[in-house]
């Protein structure tokens, strides 16, 4: 059986061999140091060229704070309710993070800034996107952009202040057109391209490479470089950052993103307010019609029942009823007096007696006739003491007395008929007003029901008018949902990483030649 050599002499031998091996390798590398140095030069030169010709990418960032709506104070939401409110706030922030980087919002920004069109000018080292410094604005209708099957690329060069030369291949068709006047349009199979002079940019004859991309491709590119994060878990502050080769374009993108976000939030609120306004207007129209009907019902009821105001009508009916009751009493009294007078006059025992005259007879003719009758009767009684009935004076006096008696009897009959008519009318009127007072509770109940409905409709109508004004004020007073804390600013270059690339080049410059030498 073979045994391993574990003696101190064996271990020392192995260490000696390792030292010799390392020294041999080091000697080998030193011997070929020129190749290693050459490798370092090549990799470092490649790194420098890469850094020189690669377009740098910068990070443009901004921060916003979301305004909390209906936020409660710390003293108003105790214990668990405070935690629930905070959880709701955090959840809302997470929702806004998704909204800020949503396709629809980014699409709106792309369309507003025309980022689907780029204007590239080639320099000695790097290409540059002129962005808003292009002397000509190239654009397509949104419908054509949405149907775009491929990227449109062509060359464009200004000839003078009003002419531009366009060359290229569009949808497999060669284009070489000179537009002598701007604005101008170019009809292609992919859509109509418009050219418009940008007045605030000076004319130059630099050759521009124009490309028009489908908005979806641009949206995907920008969303891939867009970072929207929450500053902290308990805060409503959101950081918005964009990695872009063109800082100014990044600043414009973030500013427009925040502006569009606020505008859409306000539009959502306005849409809600407009829907509320529409509902209120519809309700106002309905309630206005119902209120008019209720008022007409009250008016018609008053006309049918002869009412103006229940309390006033009640007092009036009571007063009129009392008047007719009093009148009925007076008529009954007069009628009793006249009936008694008639009985007295028709009683044979009272034929030669004076007729009572001071008994309250209100008929002036009857009272005058009775007074004259009594005077003649007393005159006859006085003359009868000295004259007989055959005396011509007595005969004439008796004739006068008989005539007055007949007149009194006729007057009594006439007064009786008149008083009976008055009694009937007074009784009817008294019964009328008495009956009206008896049905007054029923009228009051019916009137109150109609009046209550009218008041409810009127109150609801006034409330809707007030709500309409409040909603109109709210429609014009909505504030931005997000407030900018830090304006978009360039935080510096994020790619390529110069030090990392140089260190990687240095490492590769050492490892590659050393590996080749060692293997050889």
Order of alpha helices (4+ residues) and beta strands (2+ residues): alpha-alpha-beta-alpha-alpha-beta-beta-beta-alpha-beta-beta-beta-beta-beta-beta-alpha-beta-beta-alpha-alpha-alpha-alpha-beta-alpha
